[in-house]
Amino acid sequence: MSGVPIPADNRTGDPGRPMDVPRDELERAVRETLSRQAALLRPLAVDPAGLVIRRANRTRRRRTLAGIALAGAATVLVSAGVAQFGAQAGHPTTPTVVLGDPRGATAGPAPNLAASPSAGPARSLPGPGGSAVDLIVGTTLRTTGNASIPLGLGAVDRAQRIPDQGGWLVVSGPTAAGRSLVSVRPGGSSQVLLAGAETIAVATTGRQVAWRDGDRITLAGIVGDRLVAVTSTAAPGPAVPVGFVGDAVLVRLDPTRPGYAVWRPAVGGLSAGAGGDVLAVHGTLPDGRAVGVVTTGTPGRPCLALLDPARNLAVIRTACGPILDADGFGAVSADGRWLLVNGRTGTSKAAGALLIDLATLDGTPVARRAGPALAGVVAWTPARTAGYVDGRGWLVQVRTDRVLAGEPADAAPVSGVDPGGRPVVVTDVAP
C-alpha cells in the first residue's frame, strides 16, 4: 500500500495565493484601506457641542415660561389693585390713587435752587426777618436753609415735612378735578401720590393719609412714594377726614356743625360715639389723649377738654377759663406742653392767639396773649417756636420763652406774596 508522504513540519504545500506582492502595490492597498476608514463618520459617544446647545435651549425655554408666568401674575395683581382702588362692592367711585412711575419719574419742573436744597431741621431765627419754619409762597417752597424750590402746582392748601428729612408732602387747593397729594424731594423732584380727592388729611407723622372721594372715606399708609394698605369705609352725610389721633382717623361729621368721630379700621366702621359735642380737636398729648374744645355748662360755653380717642372722643376732663374760639385754628406743641389757639382772656376784648400751658388743666388753665389771631395752620418747631399766618397775611413767630417774659411775638410781611394771597406755613414731623 502506497501512502502520501507527510512533511516533517506543519507547512502545507504551495500557498493558495501568491505571496510575492510587490512593495508598491502593498503600500497602495494600505493607503486605500486607511482612506476608506477615515472617510467613515462615526458618531462620538458624547457630543460636547450638541450638549451645550441643548442645555441653552432648555434654559431659554424655562426663562421664557417663567417670564410669562410673572407677567400674568403682575397683570392679575395690578388688575386687582385697580379694581380695589377704583370700585368698592356696591360703591362705584372714580379711582383716585395714582400709581407712581417705577423709575421714580417726577412731575415737577427742574428746580432752581437759590442755596443748598437740603431740608435741614427747622430752627428758630431771631427777629421778624428770619423764619423758623418752611414757607410756601405762591408756587415756591422756601426752606429755613434759604433754598427756593419751584413746586409746579397751583394753590397749596397745606404742607408738612416727610420723616427723616426726606422732603415734603404737599396738599393742593381745591380744583375742578379735586385735590392732589404730592411728594416733593429736597432736590426739587415731585411725585403725585393721590389725585381727584374731595378732601385730604395727612397724619402729623407723615406716614398715613386719609381722603374722601364720593361716598367713601379711604385710609392708606405712605411708604416712600407709594400708598399701601388701602382700606375704606362709608362716609355718612358730609363727613370728611380732618386729621389723625394716634392711628385713628379724625372725622368731622359736618363741617358746618359741632361733632367729630374717629375711625379705626381694625375695629370697624365710622362711629360718632361721644364726640357729638366736640367743637374742635387741636392735637394729642404724648400719652395719646386728645386736646379739644367742647361745650359745657349752662348756658353752654367752649372749654378745653381732654378726650379719649379709644372711647370715641369721650370727655376725660374739662377746664374752663379763657374764652376760646371754635374756629378750629390751633395746635398742640410736639412735647404736649403748649397749646396755641384763638381766644380771649378776661382782660382783653379782642380775640387773639393765646398760649395755654397744658400742665395747668387740672385747675384753671393759664393763658397768655401771644400775638394776633390765627388765620391758618400752626407749625410748631422742636425749639418751642410756633409759626402761623395772621389775618393780614403776615408771618407771626411765637417763642414760648418770650411770651412767658411778656414780650410780643415777631410779625412781619413775607416778600413775594401776591396781592390778596397768603403764605402757607409748613408743619414739622411729629416725634
Residue, then its C-alpha position, 0 to 999 in steps of 0.5 A: m500500500s502506497g501512502v502520501p508522504i507527510p512533511a516533517d513540519n506543519r507547512t502545507g504545500d504551495p500557498g493558495r495565493p501568491m505571496d510575492v506582492p510587490r512593495d508598491e502595490l502593498e503600500r497602495a492597498v494600505r493607503e486605500t484601506l486607511s482612506r476608506q476608514a477615515a472617510l467613515l463618520r462615526p458618531l462620538a459617544v458624547d457630543p460636547a457641542g450638541l450638549v451645550i446647545r441643548r442645555a441653552n435651549r432648555t434654559r431659554r425655554r424655562r426663562t421664557l415660561a417663567g417670564i410669562a408666568l410673572a407677567g400674568a401674575a403682575t397683570v392679575l395683581v395690578s388688575a386687582g389693585v385697580a379694581q380695589f382702588g377704583a370700585q368698592a362692592g356696591h360703591p362705584t367711585t372714580p379711582t383716585v390713587v395714582l400709581g407712581d412711575p417705577r423709575g421714580a419719574t417726577a412731575g415737577p419742573a427742574p428746580n432752581l435752587a437759590a442755596s443748598p436744597s437740603a431740608g435741614p431741621a427747622r430752627s428758630l431765627p431771631g427777629p421778624g426777618g428770619s423764619a423758623v419754619d418752611l414757607i410756601v409762597g405762591t408756587t415756591l417752597r422756601t426752606t429755613g436753609n434759604a433754598s427756593i424750590p419751584l413746586g409746579l402746582g397751583a394753590v397749596d392748601r397745606a404742607q408738612r415735612i416727610p420723616d427723616q428729612g426726606g422732603w415734603l408732602v404737599v396738599s393742593g387747593p381745591t380744583a375742578a378735578g379735586r385735590s392732589l397729594v404730592s411728594v416733593r424731594p429736597g432736590g426739587s423732584s415731585q411725585v403725585l401720590l393721590a389725585g381727584a380727592e374731595t378732601i385730604a388729611v395727612a397724619t402729623t407723622g407723615r406716614q398715613v393719609a386719609w381722603r374722601d372721594g364720593d361716598r367713601i372715606t379711604l385710609a392708606g399708609i405712605v411708604g416712600d412714594r407709594l400708598v399701601a394698605v388701602t382700606s375704606t369705609a362709608a362716609p355718612g352725610p358730609a363727613v370728611p377726614v380732618g386729621f389723625v389721633g394716634d392711628a385713628v382717623l379724625v372725622r368731622l361729621d359736618p363741617t358746618r356743625p359741632g361733632y367729630a368721630v374717629w375711625r379705626p379700621a381694625v375695629g370697624g366702621l365710622s362711629a360718632g360715639a361721644g364726640g357729638d359735642v366736640l367743637a374742635v380737636h387741636g392735637t394729642l398729648p404724648d400719652g395719646r389723649a386728645v386736646g379739644v374744645v367742647t361745650t359745657g355748662t349752662p348756658g353752654r360755653p367752649c372749654l378745653a377738654l381732654l378726650d379719649p380717642a379709644r372711647n370715641l372722643a369721650v370727655i376725660r376732663t374739662a377746664c374752663g377759663p379763657i374764652l376760646d374760639a371754635d374756629g378750629f385754628g390751633a395746635v398742640s406743641a410736639d412735647g404736649r406742653w403748649l397749646l396755641v389757639n384763638g381766644r380771649t382772656g378776661t382782660s382783653k376784648a379782642a380775640g387773639a392767639l393765646l398760649i395755654d400751658l397744658a400742665t395747668l388743666d387740672g385747675t384753671p388753665v393759664a393763658r397768655r396773649a401771644g400775638p394776633a389771631l390765627a388765620g391758618v395752620v400752626a407749625w410748631t418747631p422742636a425749639r418751642t417756636a410756633g409759626y402761623v399766618d395772621g389775618r393780614g397775611w403776615l408771618v407771626q413767630v411765637r417763642t414760648d420763652r418770650v411770651l412767658a417774659g411778656e414780650p410780643a411775638d415777631a410779625a412781619p410781611v413775607s416778600g413775594v406774596d401776591p396781592g390778596g394771597r397768603p403764605v402757607v406755613v409748613t408743619d414739622v414731623a411729629p416725634 
